[in-house]
Amino acid sequence: MKVGFRSRHVKTVVCVALSVVAMAAFGESKAQKAFLERVASVSTIDDAHITDDALVIWPSPDVQAGLDYEAMGVQLCLEYKTYRYLVVWFMDSSKYRRDKEMVMLQSYVCLEDA
């Protein structure tokens, strides 16, 4: 009888642990989605995504040539630990719209030098 009880107890603990992990992942993705929506709501940014370890920014084509990417990178990197990205990639929206070609304008590394 003890083995059966112990086995059910372990299964219950594992199920609860998996539920907690799933809820945490859902909460992170919800917070991440809200962060990306805030970033994309800035008038100079058309779209934003987090892919692998990169925050990918698509600036508005009409203003992308005059943006200060270093200042934007500094600002966006303030939250890199929270939303789990290590670099900000600024992509060429004009080139993509015109030629469907993905070209990076500039990147900004969020990690500080050791």
Secondary structure by P-SEA (a helix, b strand, c coil): caaaaaaaaaaaaaaaaaaaaaaaaaaaaaaaaaaaaaaaacccccccccccccbbbbcccccccccaaaaaaaaaacccccccccbbbbccaaaaaaccbbbbcccccccccc
